[in-house]
Amino acid sequence: MADLITLFLCGDVMTGRGIDQALPHPGNPQLHERYVKDARRYVELAERANGPIRQPVDFAYIWGDALDELERVAPDVRLINLETSITQSGACWPGKAVHYRMNPQNISCLTAVGIDSCALANNHVLDWGHLGLAETLITLRQAGLKAAGAGADLSEAHAPAIMELEGKGRVLLFSFGSSSSGIPSSWAARPEAPGINLLSDLSDQSVRQIADDVAAFKQAGDVVVASMHWGGNWGYAIPRAYREFAHKLVDRAHIDVIHGHSSHHVKGIEVYKDRPIIYGCGDFLTDYEGIRGYEQYRDDLGLMYFAGINPLSGKLARLQLTPTRMKRFKLNRATQTEAMWIRDVLNREGRKLGTAVEMGDDNTLTLRWN
């Protein structure tokens, strides 16, 4: 299967707030949350839950065991949903309860793991206003990281990030946000105003818009990823409208991989016409450690998704999953018990979607589908 294009995908990556404070160049810790006014409080909560975090940590520290796993699998492209603004701006978006930001001087925490591209159409990239978004885009560009889903105007926000793979073809990353994930309608990019690629709804008109965007860039042999920030934070249910929309993206917009996120925990996976639909990747890297509530969902557990795609057909050939756990602001390989917990969740939810996972001796999971 050497001719496959292997993608690394994961859930939300939030390197702001507490994680930013633990990195070598902590930014202004001031927060405007109802209960927490200082980002260093989130470091204290994590230490109270799992023990001391020796600070400052180096840039690669937060990725922990994920670094070895990425080296082992050696994916062709590494894609994340970056759920934070990278800025020193002090002008937070008014009326919003939570604001995430990372000091631009800590950008090396993304380059240290070899991230290729960031999906930005989510409910936190404009937490520090248009100036914060502009600084985010500049910082990513200067670091050699591609971005999709946000821009200085509508055209830029709709454009994909394009990764060219020598001898294999191209991967196109489109990033879309849905208001169901808490994105303010005022964040939508306009012809002459900055913002994100915000879908007004999951209607046929939105499908046509995406199909037009894809058609403007897709060439023969391209693998097209639609990164979707949609839905609430908690709960396993997948509304019928979401499944129908995802199917239409495959049928009409010629999407090969749907990379869904927003839920704080993993959700069921579907394979439709040999195209993977990940409805909710779950949290991956965040500072939520030590925050109480919703423990039954185990949001400290995440997955590394490695999708092998045939570029000639766009079909999924394999999907391997590596379970992880956040502890002391670092990704760790999940224990056997934790991996079994994720396995059971994916199998329970996958029964409704025609999928199941098998667990290997190394605690990794392999997706099976009808």
C-alpha positions as CSV (number, residue, x, y, z in Angstrom):
1,M,0.0,0.0,0.0
2,A,2.9,2.3,-0.6
3,D,0.9,4.3,-3.1
4,L,-1.7,5.4,-0.5
5,I,-1.8,8.9,0.8
6,T,-1.8,8.6,4.6
7,L,-3.4,11.5,6.5
8,F,-3.0,12.3,10.2
9,L,-6.1,13.8,11.6
10,C,-7.1,14.6,15.2
11,G,-9.6,16.5,17.3
12,D,-9.3,20.0,18.7
13,V,-5.8,21.3,19.4
14,M,-6.0,24.2,21.9
15,T,-2.5,25.5,22.8
16,G,-3.7,28.7,24.4
17,R,-4.6,29.7,28.0
18,G,-3.0,27.2,30.4
19,I,-0.8,25.5,27.9
20,D,0.5,28.8,26.6
21,Q,1.5,29.6,30.2
22,A,3.5,26.4,30.5
23,L,5.4,27.0,27.3
24,P,8.7,28.9,27.1
25,H,7.1,32.3,26.2
26,P,3.9,32.7,28.2
27,G,1.7,35.5,27.0
28,N,-0.6,37.8,29.0
29,P,-2.5,35.5,31.4
30,Q,-5.4,37.9,31.8
31,L,-8.8,36.2,31.1
32,H,-12.3,37.5,30.8
33,E,-14.1,34.4,31.9
34,R,-16.8,34.5,34.6
35,Y,-14.9,32.4,37.2
36,V,-11.3,32.3,36.1
37,K,-9.4,35.6,35.5
38,D,-5.8,34.2,35.2
39,A,-4.7,31.5,32.7
40,R,-2.2,30.2,35.2
41,R,-5.2,28.9,37.2
42,Y,-5.6,26.1,34.5
43,V,-2.0,25.0,35.1
44,E,-2.8,24.8,38.8
45,L,-5.9,22.7,38.1
46,A,-4.0,20.3,35.9
47,E,-1.3,19.9,38.6
48,R,-3.9,19.3,41.3
49,A,-5.4,16.5,39.2
50,N,-2.3,14.7,38.1
51,G,0.9,16.1,39.7
52,P,3.4,18.9,39.0
53,I,4.3,20.2,35.6
54,R,7.9,21.3,35.5
55,Q,7.8,24.7,33.8
56,P,8.7,25.9,31.3
57,V,8.1,22.8,29.2
58,D,9.9,22.6,25.8
59,F,7.9,23.1,22.6
60,A,7.8,19.4,21.8
61,Y,6.8,18.4,25.4
62,I,3.0,18.7,24.9
63,W,3.0,16.2,22.1
64,G,4.5,13.5,24.3
65,D,4.0,10.0,23.0
66,A,2.3,11.3,19.8
67,L,5.7,12.2,18.5
68,D,6.9,8.6,18.5
69,E,3.6,7.4,16.9
70,L,3.9,10.0,14.1
71,E,7.4,8.9,13.4
72,R,6.3,5.3,13.4
73,V,3.4,5.8,11.0
74,A,5.1,8.6,9.0
75,P,1.9,10.1,7.5
76,D,2.2,12.1,4.3
77,V,0.2,15.0,5.7
78,R,-0.5,16.2,9.2
79,L,-3.8,18.2,9.7
80,I,-5.3,19.7,12.8
81,N,-8.2,21.8,13.9
82,L,-6.4,24.7,15.6
83,E,-8.8,26.0,18.2
84,T,-7.0,29.1,19.4
85,S,-6.0,32.5,18.3
86,I,-2.2,33.1,18.0
87,T,-1.9,36.7,19.1
88,Q,-0.8,39.3,21.7
89,S,-4.0,41.3,21.1
90,G,-5.8,42.4,24.3
91,A,-9.1,43.2,22.6
92,C,-11.2,40.1,23.2
93,W,-14.5,39.5,21.3
94,P,-17.2,41.2,23.4
95,G,-20.0,39.1,24.8
96,K,-18.1,35.8,24.4
97,A,-17.7,33.7,27.6
98,V,-14.3,32.1,26.7
99,H,-11.3,33.4,24.8
100,Y,-8.3,31.3,23.8
101,R,-5.0,32.8,22.8
102,M,-1.4,31.7,22.5
103,N,1.7,33.9,22.3
104,P,3.0,34.0,18.8
105,Q,6.5,33.3,20.2
106,N,5.2,29.8,21.1
107,I,4.4,28.9,17.5
108,S,7.3,26.4,17.7
109,C,4.9,24.0,19.6
110,L,3.2,23.4,16.2
111,T,6.3,23.2,14.0
112,A,7.9,20.8,16.5
113,V,5.5,18.1,15.5
114,G,5.6,18.8,11.8
115,I,2.0,20.1,11.4
116,D,1.3,20.8,7.7
117,S,-2.0,22.6,7.8
118,C,-4.5,24.0,10.3
119,A,-8.3,24.2,9.9
120,L,-9.4,27.5,11.4
121,A,-13.1,27.7,10.8
122,N,-14.1,27.2,14.4
123,N,-15.6,29.0,17.4
124,H,-12.3,30.3,18.9
125,V,-10.0,31.6,16.1
126,L,-11.6,35.1,16.3
127,D,-11.7,35.2,20.2
128,W,-9.3,38.2,20.0
129,G,-11.0,40.0,17.2
130,H,-9.9,40.8,13.6
131,L,-6.5,41.9,14.8
132,G,-6.0,38.6,16.5
133,L,-7.1,36.7,13.4
134,A,-4.7,38.7,11.2
135,E,-1.8,38.0,13.6
136,T,-2.8,34.3,13.7
137,L,-2.6,34.1,9.9
138,I,0.7,36.0,9.7
139,T,2.3,33.8,12.4
140,L,1.2,30.6,10.7
141,R,2.4,31.8,7.3
142,Q,5.8,32.9,8.7
143,A,6.2,29.5,10.4
144,G,5.5,27.7,7.1
145,L,2.2,26.3,8.2
146,K,-0.7,26.4,5.8
147,A,-4.2,27.4,6.9
148,A,-7.8,27.0,5.6
149,G,-11.2,28.3,6.7
150,A,-10.3,31.9,7.7
151,G,-8.9,34.9,5.9
152,A,-8.7,38.6,5.2
153,D,-11.8,38.3,3.0
154,L,-14.4,35.8,1.7
155,S,-12.3,34.5,-1.1
156,E,-9.3,33.7,1.2
157,A,-11.6,32.1,3.8
158,H,-13.1,29.8,1.2
159,A,-9.8,28.8,-0.4
160,P,-8.3,25.4,0.5
161,A,-4.8,24.7,1.9
162,I,-3.0,22.7,-0.8
163,M,-0.3,20.2,0.1
164,E,1.7,18.8,-2.8
165,L,3.2,15.4,-2.3
166,E,6.0,14.5,-4.6
167,G,5.1,11.4,-6.6
168,K,1.7,11.0,-5.0
169,G,-0.4,14.0,-5.9
170,R,-2.1,16.7,-3.7
171,V,-4.2,17.0,-0.6
172,L,-6.7,19.8,-0.5
173,L,-8.0,20.9,3.0
174,F,-11.2,22.9,3.1
175,S,-12.4,24.2,6.5
176,F,-16.0,25.0,7.3
177,G,-17.7,26.1,10.5
178,S,-21.3,25.7,11.5
179,S,-23.2,28.0,13.8
180,S,-24.3,24.8,15.7
181,S,-20.8,24.8,17.3
182,G,-21.3,28.2,18.8
183,I,-19.7,30.4,16.1
184,P,-21.2,33.9,16.1
185,S,-22.8,34.8,12.8
186,S,-20.8,38.1,12.8
187,W,-17.6,36.0,12.3
188,A,-18.5,35.1,8.7
189,A,-16.1,36.4,6.2
190,R,-17.5,38.9,3.6
191,P,-16.2,40.0,0.2
192,E,-14.2,42.8,1.7
193,A,-14.1,41.9,5.4
194,P,-12.1,39.3,7.3
195,G,-13.6,36.3,9.0
196,I,-14.2,32.5,8.7
197,N,-15.8,30.2,6.2
198,L,-19.1,30.0,8.1
199,L,-22.0,27.9,6.7
200,S,-25.4,29.5,7.3
201,D,-27.0,26.1,7.5
202,L,-26.8,22.5,6.3
203,S,-29.0,23.0,3.3
204,D,-28.7,22.0,-0.3
205,Q,-27.5,25.6,-1.0
206,S,-24.6,25.1,1.4
207,V,-23.8,21.8,-0.4
208,R,-23.8,23.7,-3.7
209,Q,-21.5,26.4,-2.2
210,I,-19.0,23.7,-1.1
211,A,-19.3,21.9,-4.4
212,D,-18.4,25.1,-6.2
213,D,-15.5,25.8,-3.9
214,V,-14.1,22.3,-4.5
215,A,-14.7,22.4,-8.3
216,A,-12.6,25.6,-8.5
217,F,-9.5,23.9,-7.2
218,K,-9.8,20.1,-7.5
219,Q,-7.7,18.3,-10.1
220,A,-7.7,14.7,-11.1
221,G,-6.0,12.6,-8.4
222,D,-6.5,15.2,-5.6
223,V,-7.6,13.9,-2.1
224,V,-10.1,16.4,-0.7
225,V,-10.7,16.8,3.0
226,A,-13.6,18.8,4.4
227,S,-12.8,19.8,8.0
228,M,-16.2,20.5,9.7
229,H,-16.6,22.3,13.1
230,W,-20.1,21.4,13.9
231,G,-22.4,20.4,16.7
232,G,-22.3,20.8,20.5
233,N,-19.7,19.8,23.0
234,W,-21.4,16.8,24.6
235,G,-23.5,13.9,23.5
236,Y,-23.1,11.0,21.1
237,A,-26.3,11.5,19.0
238,I,-25.7,12.4,15.3
239,P,-28.7,14.2,13.9
240,R,-30.2,12.9,10.7
241,A,-29.5,16.2,9.1
242,Y,-25.7,15.8,9.7
243,R,-25.6,12.4,8.1
244,E,-27.6,13.6,5.1
245,F,-25.4,16.6,4.7
246,A,-22.2,14.5,4.9
247,H,-23.5,12.1,2.3
248,K,-24.3,15.0,0.0
249,L,-20.8,16.3,0.4
250,V,-19.5,13.0,-0.9
251,D,-22.1,12.6,-3.7
252,R,-22.3,16.2,-5.0
253,A,-19.1,18.0,-3.7
254,H,-16.8,15.0,-4.3
255,I,-15.3,15.2,-0.8
256,D,-13.1,12.2,0.1
257,V,-12.7,12.7,3.9
258,I,-15.0,14.4,6.3
259,H,-13.0,15.5,9.4
260,G,-15.6,16.5,12.0
261,H,-14.9,18.1,15.3
262,S,-16.3,20.3,18.1
263,S,-17.5,17.5,20.4
264,H,-15.2,17.2,23.5
265,H,-15.2,13.4,23.1
266,V,-15.0,10.9,20.3
267,K,-18.1,10.0,18.4
268,G,-19.1,7.3,15.9
269,I,-17.4,6.9,12.6
270,E,-19.2,6.1,9.3
271,V,-17.8,5.0,5.9
272,Y,-20.1,6.1,3.1
273,K,-19.2,5.0,-0.4
274,D,-15.8,4.2,0.9
275,R,-15.3,7.7,2.2
276,P,-14.7,8.1,5.9
277,I,-17.0,10.4,7.9
278,I,-15.6,11.2,11.3
279,Y,-18.5,13.0,13.0
280,G,-16.5,14.0,16.1
281,C,-12.8,13.5,16.7
282,G,-13.0,14.6,20.3
283,D,-10.6,16.8,22.1
284,F,-6.9,16.0,21.4
285,L,-4.6,18.6,23.0
286,T,-6.2,21.1,25.5
287,D,-5.8,22.6,29.0
288,Y,-9.1,21.1,30.2
289,E,-7.3,18.7,32.5
290,G,-8.6,19.1,36.1
291,I,-11.8,20.8,35.0
292,R,-14.7,19.0,36.6
293,G,-18.0,18.0,35.0
294,Y,-19.0,15.5,32.2
295,E,-16.5,12.9,33.5
296,Q,-18.6,10.1,32.0
297,Y,-17.5,11.2,28.5
298,R,-13.8,10.9,29.3
299,D,-12.7,14.0,27.3
300,D,-9.1,13.4,28.5
301,L,-9.0,10.5,26.1
302,G,-8.5,11.1,22.4
303,L,-7.5,9.5,19.1
304,M,-4.8,9.9,16.5
305,Y,-6.6,9.1,13.2
306,F,-4.4,7.7,10.4
307,A,-6.4,7.4,7.2
308,G,-4.9,5.7,4.2
309,I,-6.6,7.0,1.0
310,N,-6.1,5.7,-2.6
311,P,-5.5,8.9,-4.6
312,L,-6.7,7.3,-7.8
313,S,-10.1,6.5,-6.5
314,G,-10.4,8.7,-3.4
315,K,-11.5,5.6,-1.4
316,L,-10.5,4.7,2.1
317,A,-8.2,1.7,2.2
318,R,-7.6,1.7,6.0
319,L,-8.2,3.7,9.1
320,Q,-6.0,3.1,12.1
321,L,-6.6,4.8,15.4
322,T,-4.1,5.3,18.3
323,P,-5.8,6.1,21.7
324,T,-4.2,8.9,23.8
325,R,-4.7,10.5,27.1
326,M,-3.9,14.1,28.2
327,K,-2.0,14.1,31.5
328,R,0.2,17.0,32.9
329,F,-0.4,18.9,29.6
330,K,1.2,16.1,27.6
331,L,-0.2,13.4,25.3
332,N,0.4,9.9,26.5
333,R,-0.4,6.5,25.0
334,A,-3.6,5.3,26.5
335,T,-3.4,2.3,28.8
336,Q,-5.1,-1.0,27.7
337,T,-8.1,-0.2,29.9
338,E,-8.5,3.3,28.5
339,A,-8.1,1.9,24.9
340,M,-10.8,-0.7,25.6
341,W,-13.1,2.1,26.8
342,I,-12.7,4.0,23.6
343,R,-13.1,0.7,21.6
344,D,-16.4,0.0,23.3
345,V,-17.7,3.5,22.7
346,L,-16.7,3.4,19.0
347,N,-18.4,-0.1,18.6
348,R,-21.5,1.0,20.4
349,E,-21.9,4.1,18.3
350,G,-20.6,2.5,15.2
351,R,-23.3,-0.2,15.2
352,K,-25.7,2.5,14.0
353,L,-23.3,3.6,11.3
354,G,-22.2,0.2,10.0
355,T,-18.7,0.3,11.5
356,A,-16.7,-1.4,14.2
357,V,-13.1,-1.4,15.5
358,E,-10.7,-4.2,16.5
359,M,-8.0,-3.7,19.1
360,G,-4.5,-4.9,18.5
361,D,-1.8,-6.1,20.9
362,D,-0.3,-2.6,21.0
363,N,-3.7,-1.1,22.0
364,T,-4.2,0.5,18.5
365,L,-7.6,0.2,16.8
366,T,-8.4,-0.7,13.3
367,L,-11.7,0.3,11.7
368,R,-13.9,-2.3,9.9
369,W,-16.9,-1.3,7.8
370,N,-19.6,-2.9,5.7
